[in-house]
Amino acid sequence: MKRLIAEFEEQSFTQIIFPHFNTDWSCCLEEARENFVKIINAIIKYQKCLVICTDINETKQYFEENNNLYFVEYQSDDCWARDTSALCVEEDGNIKLLDFTFNGWGSKFEAKKDNLLTNNISKNYSKEIVTIDFILEGGGVESNGVDAILTTSECMLNKNRNNMLDSIEITKKLNECFGATKIHYLDHGYLAGDDTDSHIDTLARFVDEKTIMYVAPPKDKDDEHFKELTKMQNELKTIASENNYKLIPLPFCDSVYFEGERLPATYANFLFVNGAVLVPVYGVKQDSEAIKLFEEHFTDRDVVTIDCKTLIKQHGSLHCASMNFVKGVNITL
């Protein structure tokens, strides 16, 4: 039996790529680093964090010494760890790390160094790395930890990824890689400003085996997202009905802009750590409503808010900037 281990299961550590000057953060590097420092400091209150950086000595200056904090040097293209890191699967009781091909979200951005990241730092993991000749980003798939994968057709079936395969072959590949008997495709839903072709982790997330949190349509019917997110909501209702899932709608954020561009602010981009859920907030009135929803649902976890107004300036948020590694995968520095 094989399965993609769910993020809400017990973890060993979180992986983060620290921003450097040659990333897209060159315009506002210190602002970005301040945001990443807050994320990392929140994580290490609950579990270990492996920070990938270009200069360990320089990066350590941003932190106080902590037994949960680890550093490894690697020159990345960018800092979106969710899409360039390995994914944890369990097969017949053994944990393996799957290293998929990363092509910069459909060849939109330079990605050679990011694609080689896992291979180059593989000695720092205690488990076997398995290279998979298939283009896939971690933010493009959600697992319930048992038998289901939730994804979007706009991303997973996009010809800018695996253009030699048709939808049937791609679905078969997902079945093979993750052992899932159910591949749920959402054909609708997007966020303005998103570079990923509608990654599922910006739209809908499994929070347990039978529950999905998702971005509800905006209340303003004139908003550009209203029709697509309404259609997505209807798709989710059908999937939920057929599979006995529970749905929890998350509020749609007020518009957030930077330099005239609407940014992909979403509460669905939250992050699980042991004993807590980290929730992105954006300085809008819906923040309080979102926090209340998380507190009501996650009564057994701390709810920790992270201001992500800086992160979304480069079109990603909290979940995009991190990758979880399951309990049993040790850091071997």
Secondary structure by P-SEA (a helix, b strand, c coil): ccccccccccccbbbbbbbcccccccccaaaaaaaaaaaaaaaaacbbbbbbccccccccccccccccbbbbbbbcccccccccbbbbbbcccbbbbbbcccccccccccccccccccccccccccbbbbbbcbbbbccccccccccbbbbbccccccccccccccaaaaaaaaaaaccccbbbbbccccccccccccccccccccccccbbbbbcccccccccaaaaaaaaaaaaaaaaaacbbbbbbbbbbccccccccccccccccccccccbbbbbbccccaaaaaaaaaaaccccbbbbbbbcccccccccccccccccccccccccc
